[in-house]
Amino acid sequence: MSLDPRLAGEIVDACAAAIVLVGVGLASSRSIGRSIWLVAIQSILVGIAAIGVGAATGAAHLVAGGLLALGVKGVVVPLVLGSILRRSAVRRERHPILGPRGSLLAAVAIVFAASAATDGVLLDAGVAAGRVVPAAIAEVLTGLLIVMTRRKALSLVVGLLVFENGIALTAFALTYGMPLVVELGVLFDLLIAIVVAWVYARRMLDVLGSTSTDRLRSLRG
Amino acid sequence: MIELLVLATIGLPCIAGIVAWYAEADRARSVVLPALAIAVVAGLGLAGLVFSAGPVRAFDGLVVVDALGAYVLMLVLVVAAIAGAGSPAHLRHEAAAGTLRPHDAGRYYALFLWFAAGLAATPLLDNLGLVWVGIEATTIVSALLVGFARTPAAIEAAWKYLILGSIGIGFALLGTLLVYASSVGVLGETSDALAWTRLVGIAPQLDPGLARLAFLFALAGYGTKAGLVPFHTWLPDAHSQAPSPISALLSGAALAVALYALARFHVVTVGALGPAFSSTLLVVFGLISLAVALPFIVAQGDLKRLLAYSSIEHLGLATLALGFGGELALLGLSLHLVSHGLAKATAFLAAGRLVAERGSRRIGRLGGSLAHSPMESRALVIGALILSGLPPSGLFVGEIAILLGGVQAGWGLAAGAAAAILALAVAGLLFHLVRMVVAPTGRADGVAQSEAAAPAELAEPREQPERQAGSSGAPSGPLAGRAVGSAVLLGLPLAVVVAAGAWTPAPIAAALEQVVLILGGGRG
């Protein structure tokens, strides 16, 4: 399987730009349902970028890793999250620690900071590295921003997925992916982590009557 | 032969776990405990083989066990054996209290086995990427165990553990990636590019900028899992809310496994950049952990949180030792970590039983425990005396070796500060012990003061039904057997740690020397 490197480069660049845009959208979204959709789209874009790099460089394991990531993070995990959302009464992030406008500003600032910080420290430019590394760093930081500023259990899981997407993108951009056995392990762990998060979100519903982590404030000192 | 031992250590518990998941409580126990025993024996055999005959490879290089890996494997298995032996009593109490659902016992045993197998598998893997996978897998399984009680507090602790653990471990993945990125340039795109045995050899050729960044991320990531301040906030919650045998495994073994992963990164980083960079960071974070844990130990009101903060303190000291480097400090580290594992696991088991019998975890309400539950109290007192670093014990010798080694390696100021903090922590722990064991019931705590109006004798009968074998006057039949079993379970590890302070058998000393050689950057 081979793809013209220039075309692949353009595909990957376009994916990187779209990933960053979706990330900004995620940071400013208050509807949890929309966040799940957006993070699914973002994960699929990460998968496409990986497949693009793999096709251009002839790295079959990268294509396989991209397809796996696309299936697991783009389809399975969002479906699991959607099923929790349907059981839960919480649909919106009503009182986030940082409101949507603040989050939007912070997310845009992160994008600029990430491209400024990675400017000039790029390793070999290869197919991808050019615009992908800043996008990857931006998504890692956006994920952290979401985890730190939201209160609902599902929003935190979405933030983790964005963070995870940033790391996956770093992997593809810097190294053309990890060995397949490692990639498999990483994806499997992620899937299990989401299932466990799902289990706990349900227990929160059963025991606390809500999936808002606001209620989780008793352990101190 | 090696393959067989590895399968018996890792594969057997995994399969037995699947069986236990679907089994009734009694059936599960009769499957799980023998499987665990076989795994422990096989794993210790494997470790012995490595110590006596050098590193072994198996499964086409997937498994490479050197002395450091064998040491961590041994530590994990011994702690798992203690925690496993303490599990039936814990579940018996939970069943008596009516908090278990029908399948809970089987699931507890299944998750316990998978958790232990994951911890034991991690030090056997040569590939740093798979080491990451192993640690992440243990995080997920143990998150299910932390919230096992399904109380709001347990769910909160598990949720915090899951989210913070996932972010931390994400950073560790970034660190692993950066190591891969820098080694691919030297080794080419093979899965060997993450093999630790290869990485150590080519470390001087790694890109220094990437190696530096990789260590920072690994420190944040595995530091989170090892409970280093400021990444520790999940630890007191998770370790105090988990069922006590799980607390034992988390504090005694899981923290050591995370530190092990960090140590592997440290050795590679020292090879790439020289000792200054990563050693300084480890010393700084070790000291911060010691300093921050101290006030929480001194002012602690909750028995299990007290033990959890003591783990932060001890892991801080271990990190400090790793940073000091040098033969003496590293020898101290290897003695300290295993002594801590044994003593902490036993202390958690004893604390768990004491809490179950008295019905409170508030230290102030545990006054008079020596009269109420003599065996658990004695085990807890001895465990806490060991954990506070008083002689004679392996932990004491380890601490002294670490501090002297620090002075020897030119970290006099840091070693002095650590010594001062450790001395203050002794005072804190002893203060709590006196409150629990010697003080009359309910007098020592401000909260309990208001209840002191109700005479202690009135409170006593209400707790009577919860009292178990070993605490009552003259148990007979199977109860007596249980009491003897409990005494052995709680007494033996403590006796070993105390004895280690006076005398280390020659083969064990030789094994620890090999561990030191690897931590010092040799190829052992």
Interface residues (C-beta under 8 A of the other chain):
Chain A: A59 V121 L123 V140 L144 V147 A153 L156 L160 F163 E164 I167 T170 A171 L174 T175 Y176 M178 P179 L180 V181 V182 G185 V186 F188 D189 I192 A193 V196 A197 V199 Y200 R203 M204 D206 V207 L208 T213 R215 L216 R217 S218 L219 G221
Chain B: N127 G129 L130 W132 V133 E136 A137 I140 A143 L144 G147 R150 T151 P152 A153 I155 E156 A157 A158 W159 K160 L162 I163 S166 I167 G170 L173 L174 T176 L177 L178 Y180 A181 V184 E189 T190 S191 A193 L194 G209 L210 P236 D237 Q241 F296 A299 Q300 G301 R305
